[in-house]
Amino acid sequence: MGAFGPKITGGSDGVAVTVDKYITDFIILQDENTTCISALFRLKNKKFRLKKQKNLSFKLFIRIFSTRFKEKIKTPEKGHAKTMIEVKNLTKDFGPKRVVDHVSFSVEKGEILGFLGPNGAGKSTTMRMIMGYIPPTEGSASIGGFDMASDPLPGRKKTGYLPENAPVYPDMTVFEYLDFCARARGFRGPEKGKRVDGALEKCFLTQVKNQTIHTLSKGFKQRVCFAQSILHDPEYLIMDEPTDGLDPNQKHEVRMMIREMSRNKAIVLSTHILEEAESLCGRAVIIAGGRIVADDSPGNLKKSSPDGRLESVFRTLTTQGES
């Protein structure tokens, strides 16, 4: 059948079918609901003996294979991996300069992971690769089991993303902007209204919903950006410097919102503000010079410092990591 068909050879005892990468990719592209996708994916490059038949067609092969193996082999469906966010050896080169160097970590449901590092350490580049907005030079990032380089859309649909300096439309009112974001995510009718009202309430924006965004303080603008990232009730949150530039009261408000969201979500929070990691994160990954130099709880990291301060550990590790 050519490059994408099964390789079939005749024989007295049956038909040998080699399940290789080509047929695996073909089936996944043709029909994601085919019952034997998982079996084929797991058993590629192995041979099976099927009852000899004349002119064994591709569809017949699928039917026989599916019937034979669907009860014997059970693998998790794509998109339902136990680890919610997984980063493996993520690397990015811009020309001769390596800005992210084999970064690996995973995040589970209910966990807030603090991704810490000084300015220029590679945090934002890592976040963009996790979201699939720039391709990695090496390694991979997956959200909910979806590879974010080769198949990013399913992962993005389940993810709320708050980039650094998140863009908004300044001439829109808060309500108009969130209504636009809800429509862009496919919500219509009463469900759209419910999503927008819920985001306004959770982010304490109801009282300013009819104000144009350019008239808001920086703290309120950040709330608007946060609201757009959660209006579809995502399973995952990726936030890049969510409190950068805010005053102490505004930081406290945003942190309260993040803490409230964390109960049933996996969250990656990039920051260079150490008090943020201490107050929010159960785990801290510290990056310097594009490389991970520490991965532990803030409490354990503080214990490793002579003065018991996270700042001392951070300064020591990031200075060594950049040298």
C-alpha positions as MATLAB code, in Angstrom:
seq = 'MGAFGPKITGGSDGVAVTVDKYITDFIILQDENTTCISALFRLKNKKFRLKKQKNLSFKLFIRIFSTRFKEKIKTPEKGHAKTMIEVKNLTKDFGPKRVVDHVSFSVEKGEILGFLGPNGAGKSTTMRMIMGYIPPTEGSASIGGFDMASDPLPGRKKTGYLPENAPVYPDMTVFEYLDFCARARGFRGPEKGKRVDGALEKCFLTQVKNQTIHTLSKGFKQRVCFAQSILHDPEYLIMDEPTDGLDPNQKHEVRMMIREMSRNKAIVLSTHILEEAESLCGRAVIIAGGRIVADDSPGNLKKSSPDGRLESVFRTLTTQGES';
ca = [
       0.000    0.000    0.000;
       3.000    2.322   -0.186;
       4.769    4.267    2.518;
       1.793    4.500    4.864;
       0.354    1.010    4.518;
       1.108   -2.227    6.380;
       3.887   -4.375    4.998;
       2.288   -7.713    4.095;
       4.090  -10.912    3.113;
       2.411  -14.173    2.185;
       3.152  -17.465    3.891;
       1.617  -20.862    4.511;
       0.903  -20.042    8.131;
      -0.587  -16.615    7.667;
       0.170  -13.013    6.900;
       2.982  -11.178    8.668;
       2.219   -7.544    9.361;
       4.915   -5.213   10.580;
       3.502   -2.373   12.610;
       6.008    0.418   12.223;
       6.112    4.160   12.659;
       4.543    4.821    9.285;
       1.370    2.875    9.938;
       1.151    4.284   13.472;
       1.279    7.848   12.179;
      -1.158    7.039    9.370;
      -3.810    5.655   11.698;
      -3.498    8.529   14.166;
      -3.831   11.073   11.362;
      -6.763    9.313    9.724;
      -8.908    8.580   12.757;
      -8.022    9.513   16.313;
     -10.873    7.333   17.573;
      -9.621    4.095   16.045;
      -9.735    1.538   18.824;
      -6.328    0.092   18.104;
      -4.326    3.331   18.081;
      -2.912    2.730   21.549;
      -2.015   -0.849   20.726;
      -0.313    0.135   17.495;
       1.577    2.934   19.163;
       2.806    0.635   21.901;
       3.536   -2.337   19.699;
       5.142   -0.663   16.706;
       7.993   -2.528   15.056;
       6.640   -5.905   16.240;
       5.161   -8.621   14.024;
       1.861  -10.412   14.335;
       0.434  -13.435   12.544;
      -3.028  -12.979   11.189;
      -5.203  -15.523    9.446;
      -4.216  -15.722    5.785;
      -6.669  -13.947    3.538;
      -6.631  -12.916   -0.094;
      -6.100   -9.219   -0.813;
      -5.943   -8.172    2.817;
      -7.056   -4.545    2.692;
      -5.971   -1.810    5.046;
      -9.472   -1.459    6.525;
      -9.745   -5.207    7.031;
      -6.355   -5.220    8.712;
      -7.565   -2.513   11.098;
     -10.728   -4.454   11.894;
      -8.897   -7.725   12.560;
      -6.132   -6.085   14.554;
      -8.584   -4.052   16.621;
     -10.748   -7.074   17.436;
      -7.735   -9.207   18.284;
      -5.977   -6.802   20.607;
      -8.323   -4.160   21.983;
      -9.273   -6.327   24.979;
      -5.716   -7.439   25.646;
      -3.906   -4.135   25.566;
      -5.089   -1.124   27.500;
      -3.048    2.061   27.550;
      -4.018    5.531   28.778;
      -5.724    7.656   26.165;
      -3.693   10.454   24.698;
      -4.204   13.603   26.709;
      -4.764   11.846   30.046;
      -1.248   11.426   31.372;
      -0.772   11.246   35.127;
       1.835   14.004   35.072;
      -0.018   17.154   34.054;
       2.939   19.258   32.876;
       6.187   17.588   31.884;
       9.373   19.197   30.600;
      12.202   16.954   29.404;
      15.669   18.244   28.497;
      14.216   21.437   27.042;
      16.936   23.344   25.200;
      16.938   26.495   23.083;
      19.713   28.023   21.004;
      19.505   31.436   19.376;
      22.310   31.273   16.858;
      25.499   30.315   18.706;
      24.063   31.309   22.102;
      22.381   28.653   24.273;
      19.758   30.379   26.438;
      18.032   27.273   27.862;
      20.151   24.199   28.547;
      18.475   20.803   29.116;
      15.809   21.921   31.588;
      13.619   19.135   33.048;
      10.786   19.141   35.605;
       7.214   17.920   36.060;
       4.160   19.378   37.800;
       1.220   17.455   39.260;
      -2.368   18.462   39.983;
      -2.646   20.753   43.008;
       1.016   21.776   42.802;
       2.426   25.271   42.319;
       5.958   25.093   40.966;
       8.027   28.245   41.280;
      10.396   28.703   38.353;
      12.977   31.066   39.807;
      15.934   32.850   38.346;
      17.531   36.256   37.827;
      16.589   38.401   34.851;
      17.978   36.891   31.653;
      18.243   33.373   33.089;
      15.975   31.837   30.420;
      12.671   31.760   32.306;
      10.478   33.471   29.711;
      12.006   31.489   26.850;
      11.252   28.278   28.741;
       7.652   29.390   29.317;
       7.170   30.134   25.624;
       8.515   26.703   24.706;
       6.195   25.032   27.231;
       3.249   26.779   25.555;
       4.458   25.825   22.078;
       4.975   29.395   20.877;
       8.623   28.834   20.013;
      10.125   25.454   19.074;
      12.837   23.877   21.219;
      16.235   23.107   19.760;
      16.181   19.875   21.770;
      13.904   18.177   24.268;
      10.150   18.335   24.710;
       7.331   19.866   26.740;
       3.916   18.264   27.192;
       0.711   19.462   28.830;
      -1.844   16.812   29.721;
      -0.012   14.309   27.543;
       0.031   16.520   24.435;
       3.393   17.392   22.922;
       3.442   21.182   22.719;
       5.802   21.325   19.750;
       4.017   18.871   17.435;
       0.432   19.022   18.780;
      -0.006   22.241   20.799;
      -3.679   23.139   20.293;
      -5.261   20.477   22.569;
      -2.870   21.434   25.367;
      -3.483   25.155   24.918;
      -7.245   24.670   25.102;
      -6.818   23.338   28.636;
      -4.232   25.917   29.702;
      -4.435   29.459   31.003;
      -1.413   31.498   29.967;
      -0.354   34.765   31.552;
       2.739   35.988   29.680;
       5.077   38.678   30.913;
       3.664   42.063   29.862;
       0.438   40.372   28.813;
      -1.214   42.166   25.872;
      -4.657   43.724   26.222;
      -6.726   46.022   24.026;
      -6.567   49.367   25.879;
      -9.578   50.934   24.135;
     -11.913   48.106   25.143;
     -13.773   48.054   28.424;
     -12.916   45.249   30.815;
     -16.193   43.516   29.974;
     -15.691   43.899   26.205;
     -12.197   42.452   26.411;
     -13.219   39.410   28.455;
     -16.268   38.909   26.230;
     -13.938   38.947   23.218;
     -11.612   36.406   24.881;
     -14.564   34.144   25.711;
     -15.794   34.237   22.100;
     -12.270   33.499   20.877;
     -12.331   30.379   23.053;
     -15.588   29.241   21.476;
     -18.125   30.174   24.154;
     -21.525   31.425   22.992;
     -24.856   32.449   24.490;
     -25.553   31.975   28.212;
     -22.366   29.958   28.700;
     -20.278   32.878   27.437;
     -21.978   35.245   29.870;
     -21.452   32.794   32.711;
     -17.727   32.524   31.961;
     -17.217   36.278   31.739;
     -19.191   37.000   34.918;
     -17.296   34.268   36.770;
     -13.909   35.693   35.757;
     -14.988   39.215   36.727;
     -16.088   38.005   40.150;
     -13.048   35.819   40.867;
     -10.650   38.616   39.968;
     -12.609   41.353   41.774;
     -13.262   43.290   38.564;
     -17.036   43.668   38.684;
     -16.853   47.274   39.878;
     -14.622   48.306   36.934;
     -16.106   46.120   34.193;
     -17.381   49.147   32.228;
     -14.112   51.090   32.426;
     -11.776   51.198   29.440;
      -8.618   49.257   30.179;
      -6.234   52.176   29.561;
      -7.795   54.035   32.520;
      -6.990   51.242   34.980;
      -4.062   51.094   37.383;
      -1.321   48.568   36.688;
      -2.718   46.306   39.391;
      -6.173   46.248   37.820;
      -4.701   45.682   34.353;
      -2.882   42.657   35.744;
      -6.158   41.380   37.172;
      -7.730   41.697   33.712;
      -4.892   39.655   32.215;
      -5.306   37.076   34.954;
      -9.066   36.966   34.326;
      -8.604   36.133   30.636;
      -6.296   33.277   31.579;
      -8.876   31.591   33.840;
     -12.260   32.312   32.230;
     -12.335   28.864   30.577;
     -11.523   27.149   33.915;
      -8.248   25.631   32.675;
      -6.642   22.560   34.202;
      -3.205   24.157   33.878;
      -1.855   27.661   34.492;
       1.416   28.997   33.090;
       2.260   32.414   34.541;
       5.309   34.506   33.716;
       6.167   37.137   36.356;
       2.512   37.639   37.405;
       3.264   40.306   40.052;
       6.208   42.100   38.462;
       5.886   45.871   38.877;
       2.949   45.753   41.296;
       2.879   47.469   44.677;
       2.732   45.336   47.869;
      -1.068   45.468   48.130;
      -1.527   44.547   44.477;
       0.951   41.675   44.822;
      -0.985   40.363   47.800;
      -4.253   40.430   45.841;
      -2.795   38.583   42.843;
      -1.188   35.969   45.104;
      -4.510   35.371   46.817;
      -6.095   34.696   43.422;
      -3.317   32.285   42.446;
      -3.586   30.430   45.751;
      -7.344   30.099   45.296;
      -6.865   28.707   41.776;
      -4.260   26.136   42.840;
      -6.583   23.671   44.547;
      -7.339   21.594   41.457;
      -4.823   22.814   38.903;
      -1.180   22.357   37.977;
       0.575   25.724   38.009;
       3.988   26.889   36.817;
       4.835   30.344   38.124;
       7.928   32.083   36.812;
       9.347   34.781   39.066;
      12.503   36.449   40.317;
      10.712   37.553   43.501;
      11.770   35.175   46.266;
       9.012   36.099   48.721;
       6.522   35.052   46.058;
       8.039   31.588   45.864;
       8.041   31.272   49.652;
       4.409   32.319   50.020;
       2.939   30.385   47.085;
       5.104   27.507   45.925;
       5.508   24.055   47.381;
       8.491   23.496   45.131;
      11.115   25.762   43.600;
      13.204   25.136   40.503;
      16.050   27.654   40.283;
      17.601   28.396   36.896;
      20.788   30.330   36.140;
      22.575   30.692   32.837;
      19.845   28.580   31.242;
      20.537   25.576   33.513;
      18.728   24.216   36.565;
      20.885   24.693   39.654;
      18.348   23.590   42.314;
      15.027   21.736   42.565;
      13.538   21.436   46.062;
      10.969   22.930   48.419;
      11.652   26.517   49.562;
      11.866   25.201   53.123;
      14.576   22.677   52.308;
      16.502   25.231   50.278;
      16.471   27.620   53.250;
      17.806   24.856   55.516;
      20.839   24.508   53.255;
      21.800   28.136   53.898;
      23.948   29.083   56.924;
      21.597   31.960   57.764;
      18.395   30.105   56.886;
      17.395   32.583   54.196;
      16.213   31.706   50.693;
      17.856   34.846   49.359;
      21.296   33.601   50.422;
      20.787   30.251   48.684;
      19.462   31.986   45.576;
      22.417   34.375   45.356;
      24.950   31.592   45.844;
      23.379   29.221   43.331;
      22.667   31.778   40.628;
      26.123   33.337   40.890;
      27.738   29.910   40.508;
      25.326   28.935   37.728;
      26.142   31.992   35.627;
      29.902   31.616   35.974;
];
